[in-house]
Amino acid sequence: MFKRQLATIILLVILGLAVQSCNQNTSGQSNDLIAFTSSRNDNWDIYIMDSDGNNLERITDHPAIDTNPSFSPDGLKIAFQSDRAGNSEIYIMNRDGSDVIRITNDPGEDLMPAWSPDGSRIAFQSNREGNYDIYIIGIDGSDTTRITDHPNDDYLPTWSPDGQWLAYETYINDHFEIFLLSVSNPSDPPIHLAGGPDSSHSPAWSPQGRQIAFVSNRNGDDDIWLAALDQVENRFTNLSNSLEVQQSNPAWSPNGQNLAWVDDSETSQIIMICSLANNPAKLRSLSTGNYPVWSEDGNSILALVSFANQNGIVTYEVTTGNIQQPLMNLPGSVSGLDWKNHFSTEAATTLLKFLTNQRSNGIIVHTQISIDPAPPAGRFGVVPV
């Protein structure tokens, strides 16, 4: 089971893994690409290869550590972090590794780039002013704005689907809490969503942006909770409510009617599907795996399957649980997956992005795209999303 620790975020020794699925080009070669970080040449660099494992290419070649690749919403560029300037900074490059641009320039540590939904800005965390706060910057390196200023450390910014809000985690009194902040009115005080005295994390915005699923141990064990952002009374619902296993990694279906997560026990990891269209919600198991990711049509789920000294990904048919795509072995240790479709004027593009973490001395750097917490009694606020 995951144990989120402050040190894991600060260390940020992250493997980044991403799959880019595109239409076939005129030469007949597949444009399905996997990008990942590897130390196979005794240095951490970013690589791409075809989804079948062929045509491996090293797209960064630098003595520094290049990690955490993140595809832009249109799938044409990759943001990543690198300490090639002596400290960690945020860079952007074309997905083939060309035209590398450094967009942050500060003695502090700039980490965890997160693209805005329209691809014009990047949110990140930085300790340039002492403790970690959340910043936003234009993709050309202009208009850097510090949007949180808190005596505690703020981490892992996550954009709402409409790009108007950021969710982020704050580390307070040895636990994580979730706050929401208006991007258009950052001077407004952040809204406390969840956390305290319990620890809540891994929030996931619903596609409509009116709900956030997250993990919380407010009942003693890690369960999946649902926060209705436009409600004050009865805002929170425990969807899993299990005393036998720990839950993690909530993931919404594209239509927002189903929520997948992982039941994590000492012997197995099982993907669960919760149908929110039913009242009460209907829960069923899908198959073995972790980090569930939905296809855009909602008919398939991509998952990580782990064996001894080996990781791979597999695709399941949601209705039957049948395997649609055979297991594909992957280098490294995968901790997050994101599958998105993108459309440009030139071609329809399917983005399959994996965020991979290195596990070191039992410490895990978690890069899931979400953020959560649970609010103290009586301290609820309506989020006008």
C-alpha positions as CSV (number, residue, x, y, z in Angstrom):
1,M,0.0,0.0,0.0
2,F,1.1,3.5,-0.8
3,K,2.4,5.6,2.1
4,R,2.6,9.2,1.0
5,Q,5.4,10.9,2.7
6,L,6.7,14.5,2.6
7,A,10.2,13.3,1.8
8,T,8.9,11.4,-1.3
9,I,7.7,14.7,-2.9
10,I,10.9,16.6,-2.0
11,L,13.2,13.9,-3.4
12,L,11.4,13.7,-6.7
13,V,13.5,11.1,-8.3
14,I,10.9,10.4,-10.9
15,L,10.7,8.2,-13.9
16,G,8.4,9.7,-16.5
17,L,6.6,7.4,-18.9
18,A,4.2,8.5,-21.6
19,V,2.6,6.9,-24.6
20,Q,1.6,8.9,-27.6
21,S,-0.8,7.2,-30.0
22,C,-1.2,8.9,-33.4
23,N,-2.5,8.1,-36.9
24,Q,-0.3,6.1,-39.2
25,N,2.0,8.3,-41.2
26,T,2.6,8.2,-45.0
27,S,5.6,5.9,-44.7
28,G,3.5,3.2,-43.1
29,Q,5.3,3.4,-39.8
30,S,3.3,3.6,-36.6
31,N,3.3,6.9,-34.7
32,D,2.4,5.2,-31.4
33,L,5.2,6.3,-29.1
34,I,6.2,5.7,-25.6
35,A,8.3,8.3,-23.8
36,F,10.0,7.3,-20.5
37,T,12.9,8.2,-18.3
38,S,15.7,5.6,-17.9
39,S,19.2,5.3,-16.5
40,R,20.1,2.5,-18.9
41,N,23.1,4.5,-20.0
42,D,24.1,5.3,-16.4
43,N,22.3,8.6,-16.5
44,W,18.7,9.6,-16.3
45,D,17.5,10.7,-19.7
46,I,14.2,10.7,-21.6
47,Y,13.6,8.1,-24.3
48,I,11.0,7.4,-26.9
49,M,10.2,4.1,-28.7
50,D,7.4,2.6,-30.7
51,S,4.6,1.0,-28.6
52,D,5.9,-2.5,-29.8
53,G,9.3,-1.7,-28.2
54,N,11.1,-1.0,-31.5
55,N,13.0,2.1,-32.7
56,L,14.3,3.1,-29.3
57,E,15.6,6.7,-29.4
58,R,17.2,8.8,-26.7
59,I,15.7,12.3,-27.0
60,T,17.6,14.0,-24.2
61,D,21.3,13.4,-23.9
62,H,22.7,15.4,-21.0
63,P,24.8,14.5,-17.9
64,A,22.1,16.0,-15.8
65,I,18.9,14.2,-14.6
66,D,16.0,14.7,-16.9
67,T,12.7,13.4,-15.5
68,N,8.9,13.6,-15.3
69,P,8.0,14.1,-19.0
70,S,4.5,15.4,-19.5
71,F,2.7,15.7,-22.8
72,S,1.0,18.9,-23.8
73,P,-2.8,18.7,-24.3
74,D,-2.3,18.5,-28.1
75,G,0.4,15.9,-27.7
76,L,3.0,17.8,-29.7
77,K,5.3,18.9,-26.9
78,I,6.7,17.5,-23.7
79,A,7.4,19.4,-20.5
80,F,9.9,17.9,-18.1
81,Q,12.2,18.9,-15.2
82,S,16.0,18.8,-15.3
83,D,18.8,19.8,-13.1
84,R,21.1,20.6,-16.0
85,A,21.4,24.2,-14.8
86,G,22.5,23.1,-11.4
87,N,19.1,23.0,-9.9
88,S,15.7,21.6,-11.0
89,E,14.1,23.8,-13.7
90,I,11.1,23.3,-16.1
91,Y,11.8,22.7,-19.8
92,I,9.7,22.2,-22.9
93,M,10.7,20.4,-26.0
94,N,9.1,19.0,-29.1
95,R,8.1,15.4,-28.7
96,D,11.0,14.3,-30.8
97,G,13.4,16.0,-28.4
98,S,14.1,19.1,-30.6
99,D,13.9,22.8,-29.7
100,V,14.5,22.4,-25.9
101,I,13.4,25.6,-24.1
102,R,14.1,26.4,-20.5
103,I,11.0,28.2,-19.2
104,T,11.9,28.7,-15.5
105,N,15.1,30.3,-14.2
106,D,15.5,30.5,-10.5
107,P,17.9,29.2,-7.9
108,G,15.1,27.2,-6.2
109,E,13.7,23.8,-7.2
110,D,11.0,24.0,-9.8
111,L,9.1,20.6,-10.0
112,M,6.1,18.8,-11.3
113,P,5.0,20.6,-14.4
114,A,1.2,20.4,-15.1
115,W,-0.2,21.7,-18.4
116,S,-3.3,23.9,-18.3
117,P,-6.2,22.4,-20.3
118,D,-5.7,24.9,-23.2
119,G,-1.9,24.3,-23.3
120,S,-1.0,27.9,-22.8
121,R,0.3,27.7,-19.2
122,I,2.1,25.4,-16.8
123,A,1.5,25.1,-13.1
124,F,4.4,23.8,-11.0
125,Q,5.6,23.7,-7.4
126,S,8.7,25.6,-6.3
127,N,10.7,26.4,-3.2
128,R,12.2,29.6,-4.7
129,E,10.8,31.7,-1.8
130,G,11.8,29.2,0.9
131,N,8.9,26.7,1.3
132,Y,7.1,25.0,-1.6
133,D,4.4,27.1,-3.2
134,I,2.4,26.8,-6.4
135,Y,3.3,28.9,-9.4
136,I,1.9,29.4,-12.9
137,I,4.0,30.3,-16.0
138,G,3.4,30.9,-19.7
139,I,4.8,28.2,-22.0
140,D,7.2,30.8,-23.4
141,G,8.6,31.5,-19.9
142,S,6.7,34.8,-19.4
143,D,4.2,35.9,-16.7
144,T,5.5,33.8,-13.8
145,T,2.9,34.2,-11.0
146,R,3.1,32.8,-7.4
147,I,-0.5,31.8,-6.6
148,T,0.0,30.4,-3.1
149,D,1.8,32.0,-0.2
150,H,1.5,29.7,2.8
151,P,3.8,28.9,5.7
152,N,3.3,25.2,5.0
153,D,4.4,23.5,1.8
154,D,2.0,23.3,-1.1
155,Y,2.4,20.5,-3.7
156,L,1.1,18.9,-6.9
157,P,-1.1,21.5,-8.7
158,T,-4.0,20.0,-10.6
159,W,-6.1,21.9,-13.1
160,S,-9.9,21.8,-13.2
161,P,-11.3,20.7,-16.6
162,D,-12.3,24.3,-17.4
163,G,-8.9,25.6,-16.4
164,Q,-10.5,28.0,-13.9
165,W,-9.3,26.3,-10.7
166,L,-6.3,24.6,-9.2
167,A,-6.4,21.9,-6.6
168,Y,-3.3,21.4,-4.6
169,E,-2.1,19.6,-1.5
170,T,-0.8,21.3,1.7
171,Y,1.3,19.4,4.2
172,I,0.0,20.4,7.7
173,N,0.8,18.7,11.0
174,D,2.1,15.5,9.4
175,H,-0.8,15.0,7.0
176,F,-2.0,16.3,3.7
177,E,-5.0,18.5,3.1
178,I,-6.6,19.7,-0.2
179,F,-7.3,23.2,-1.1
180,L,-9.0,24.8,-4.2
181,L,-7.8,28.1,-5.6
182,S,-9.4,30.3,-8.3
183,V,-6.9,30.8,-11.1
184,S,-8.9,33.8,-12.5
185,N,-9.0,35.4,-9.0
186,P,-5.9,34.1,-7.1
187,S,-6.2,36.9,-4.5
188,D,-9.4,35.2,-3.2
189,P,-8.6,33.0,-0.2
190,P,-8.2,29.3,-1.1
191,I,-11.2,27.0,-0.3
192,H,-10.4,24.2,2.1
193,L,-11.8,21.0,0.6
194,A,-10.6,18.1,2.8
195,G,-8.1,16.8,5.3
196,G,-7.4,17.4,9.0
197,P,-6.9,15.6,11.3
198,D,-7.1,12.8,8.8
199,S,-5.0,12.6,5.7
200,S,-6.6,13.0,2.3
201,H,-5.0,12.8,-1.1
202,S,-5.2,11.8,-4.8
203,P,-8.2,14.0,-5.7
204,A,-9.5,13.6,-9.3
205,W,-11.8,16.2,-10.9
206,S,-14.9,14.8,-12.5
207,P,-15.1,15.6,-16.3
208,Q,-17.8,18.2,-15.6
209,G,-15.7,19.7,-12.8
210,R,-18.5,19.6,-10.2
211,Q,-17.2,16.7,-8.1
212,I,-13.8,15.5,-6.8
213,A,-13.1,11.9,-5.9
214,F,-10.2,11.4,-3.5
215,V,-8.6,9.1,-1.0
216,S,-9.1,9.7,2.7
217,N,-8.4,7.8,5.9
218,R,-11.0,9.7,7.9
219,N,-12.7,6.4,8.8
220,G,-9.4,4.8,9.8
221,D,-8.5,3.1,6.5
222,D,-7.9,4.6,3.0
223,D,-11.3,4.8,1.3
224,I,-12.6,6.5,-1.9
225,W,-14.7,9.6,-1.1
226,L,-16.7,11.8,-3.3
227,A,-17.0,15.6,-2.7
228,A,-19.9,17.5,-4.3
229,L,-18.4,20.9,-4.9
230,D,-21.8,22.7,-5.2
231,Q,-23.2,21.3,-1.9
232,V,-22.7,22.4,1.7
233,E,-24.8,19.8,3.5
234,N,-23.9,16.1,2.9
235,R,-21.1,17.2,0.7
236,F,-19.0,14.0,1.3
237,T,-19.9,10.4,0.4
238,N,-17.8,7.3,1.2
239,L,-18.1,5.2,-2.0
240,S,-15.9,2.2,-1.0
241,N,-16.4,2.0,2.8
242,S,-14.3,-1.1,3.2
243,L,-12.5,-2.2,6.4
244,E,-10.7,-5.1,4.7
245,V,-8.6,-3.4,2.0
246,Q,-7.1,0.0,1.2
247,Q,-8.4,2.0,-1.8
248,S,-6.3,4.2,-4.1
249,N,-6.1,5.9,-7.5
250,P,-9.6,7.1,-8.3
251,A,-10.2,7.6,-12.1
252,W,-13.3,9.0,-13.8
253,S,-14.9,7.6,-16.9
254,P,-15.1,10.3,-19.6
255,N,-18.9,10.7,-19.2
256,G,-18.5,11.0,-15.4
257,Q,-21.0,8.2,-14.7
258,N,-18.4,5.6,-13.5
259,L,-15.5,5.8,-11.2
260,A,-12.6,3.2,-11.2
261,W,-10.2,2.7,-8.3
262,V,-7.9,0.0,-6.9
263,D,-8.6,-2.3,-4.0
264,D,-5.1,-2.9,-2.6
265,S,-4.5,-5.7,-0.2
266,E,-1.3,-7.5,0.9
267,T,-1.8,-10.2,-1.8
268,S,-3.5,-8.5,-4.7
269,Q,-4.5,-5.3,-6.5
270,I,-8.0,-5.4,-8.0
271,I,-9.6,-2.6,-10.2
272,M,-13.1,-1.8,-9.1
273,I,-15.8,0.0,-11.1
274,C,-18.4,2.1,-9.3
275,S,-21.5,3.0,-11.4
276,L,-22.7,6.4,-10.1
277,A,-25.6,6.4,-12.5
278,N,-27.3,3.8,-10.2
279,N,-28.9,4.8,-6.9
280,P,-27.4,3.5,-4.7
281,A,-24.1,3.3,-6.6
282,K,-23.3,-0.2,-7.9
283,L,-19.8,-1.6,-7.3
284,R,-18.1,-4.5,-9.1
285,S,-14.6,-5.8,-9.7
286,L,-13.0,-5.6,-13.2
287,S,-9.7,-7.5,-13.0
288,T,-6.1,-7.4,-11.7
289,G,-4.2,-4.1,-12.0
290,N,-3.3,-0.7,-10.7
291,Y,-3.6,2.9,-11.9
292,P,-6.7,2.5,-14.0
293,V,-7.0,4.8,-17.0
294,W,-10.1,5.1,-19.2
295,S,-10.2,5.2,-23.0
296,E,-12.0,8.3,-24.4
297,D,-15.1,6.3,-25.3
298,G,-15.3,4.8,-21.8
299,N,-15.3,1.2,-23.2
300,S,-11.7,0.2,-22.1
301,I,-9.4,0.6,-19.1
302,L,-5.6,0.6,-19.3
303,A,-3.9,-0.7,-16.2
304,L,-0.5,-1.5,-14.7
305,V,0.1,-5.1,-13.8
306,S,3.1,-5.9,-11.6
307,F,5.0,-9.1,-11.2
308,A,8.2,-10.0,-9.4
309,N,10.9,-7.7,-10.9
310,Q,8.6,-6.8,-13.8
311,N,5.9,-4.3,-14.8
312,G,3.6,-4.2,-17.7
313,I,0.4,-2.6,-19.0
314,V,-2.8,-4.3,-20.2
315,T,-6.1,-3.1,-21.6
316,Y,-9.4,-4.5,-20.4
317,E,-12.9,-4.3,-21.9
318,V,-15.0,-2.5,-19.2
319,T,-18.2,-4.5,-19.6
320,T,-16.7,-8.0,-19.5
321,G,-13.2,-7.6,-18.0
322,N,-11.8,-9.4,-21.0
323,I,-8.2,-8.5,-22.1
324,Q,-8.3,-6.3,-25.2
325,Q,-4.6,-5.7,-25.6
326,P,-2.0,-8.3,-24.4
327,L,0.4,-7.4,-21.6
328,M,3.2,-5.1,-22.8
329,N,6.4,-5.1,-20.6
330,L,7.7,-1.7,-19.6
331,P,11.0,-0.6,-18.1
332,G,10.9,1.1,-14.7
333,S,8.2,1.3,-12.1
334,V,4.9,2.9,-13.1
335,S,2.9,4.9,-10.7
336,G,0.4,6.8,-12.8
337,L,-1.4,6.6,-16.2
338,D,-3.4,9.0,-18.3
339,W,-5.1,8.3,-21.5
340,K,-6.4,11.2,-23.5
341,N,-7.6,11.9,-27.1
342,H,-6.4,15.1,-28.8
343,F,-7.5,16.6,-32.1
344,S,-5.4,19.1,-34.1
345,T,-6.0,20.6,-37.5
346,E,-3.7,18.0,-39.0
347,A,-4.7,14.7,-37.4
348,A,-6.7,13.1,-34.6
349,T,-4.3,12.1,-31.9
350,T,-4.6,9.8,-28.9
351,L,-2.4,10.5,-26.0
352,L,-1.5,7.8,-23.6
353,K,0.6,9.2,-20.8
354,F,2.3,7.4,-18.0
355,L,3.9,9.0,-15.0
356,T,6.5,6.6,-13.7
357,N,8.1,6.8,-10.3
358,Q,11.3,5.3,-9.0
359,R,11.1,3.6,-5.7
360,S,14.1,4.2,-3.5
361,N,14.6,2.8,0.0
362,G,10.9,2.2,0.4
363,I,10.1,5.8,-0.4
364,I,7.7,6.5,-3.3
365,V,7.4,9.7,-5.2
366,H,3.8,9.9,-6.2
367,T,2.9,11.9,-9.3
368,Q,-0.8,11.1,-9.6
369,I,-2.7,13.9,-11.2
370,S,-5.1,14.7,-8.4
371,I,-5.2,16.2,-5.0
372,D,-7.6,15.9,-2.0
373,P,-8.4,16.3,1.7
374,A,-11.3,16.3,4.1
375,P,-12.6,19.4,5.9
376,P,-12.9,19.9,9.7
377,A,-16.4,19.7,11.0
378,G,-18.4,22.8,10.2
379,R,-15.8,24.3,7.8
380,F,-17.5,23.7,4.5
381,G,-17.6,26.1,1.6
382,V,-19.4,26.1,-1.7
383,V,-17.1,26.0,-4.7
384,P,-18.8,28.0,-7.5
385,V,-17.4,25.9,-10.3
